């Protein structure tokens, strides 16, 4: 049986800080401000960023440290809707 990963507070803070850039990418693509990307690139970017949010929010230590996950869960919903997988 593999030992469960334990994160330092610095690790947790870094993971939380990395959430907002993913939200920003999702919102920029959906808003159409990244028009120099192809549709495929836009969808790939939204897909990667919403999955990043899900992965980080799925870490127990991170989830416990976040006081308001709504901006992140809302971004996941917007991304899935944009990708047609809601």
N, C-alpha and C positions, 0 to 999 in steps of 0.2 A: 504494500500500500504506500502510495506516494504521500510525503508530508505536504500539508496544506501551506500554500505560500503566505507569508506574513509580510505586510508592507510597513515601511516606516511612515511617520507622519509626512515627511518630505516627499516620499513616493506618492502618497495619497493627494497631497496638495498639488503636485505636478500633474497627476491624472485629472484632477478637477479643473485645473487651469487649462488643460487641453480640450475640455469639452466645448467651451465657447467658440473657438475657431471652427469647429465642425458645424455648430449651429450657424455661424456666419456664412460658411460655404454653402450650406443647404439653402439658406435664405437668399443669397445672391443669385444662385442658379435659378431658383424658382421665380425670383423677381425679374429675371432676364437680363441682369447687368453683366453677365459673362458671355456676351454674344459672340465672342471670338472662338468659342468652343463649338464643336459639332454636337448634335443631339446625343449621339452615343457617348461622347466625352462628358456631357452634362449629366446624363443618367448614371454613368459610372462614378462620377464624383459624388453625386447625391447618395448613391448606394454605399460607397465606401465610408462616407461620413456618418450616415445614420447607423451603419453597423458598428462603427467606432463608438458612437454614443451608447449603443446597446451593450457592447462588450464592457466598457468602463462602468456603466451604471449597474451592470450585473455583478460587479465585484462587491462583495458584502461590506468590506471596509470602506469603500468609496460611498456606497449607498448610505451607510450610517453617518458619514461625515457631511453629506450634502443636506443643507437645511431646506432648500427649495429645488426639487428636481423638475418642476413643471416646465420651465423653459426648454429643458432637454427632452422631456417626454413629448412636449408639443412639437418640437422640431422633428422628432422621429415620426410622429403622425403626419406632419406636412410632407416629409420625404417619402413616406410610403404612399401617400395619396398621389404625389407627383409621379411616382414610379408605377402607380396603378396596382399596388399590392396591399391596400388598406383593408 
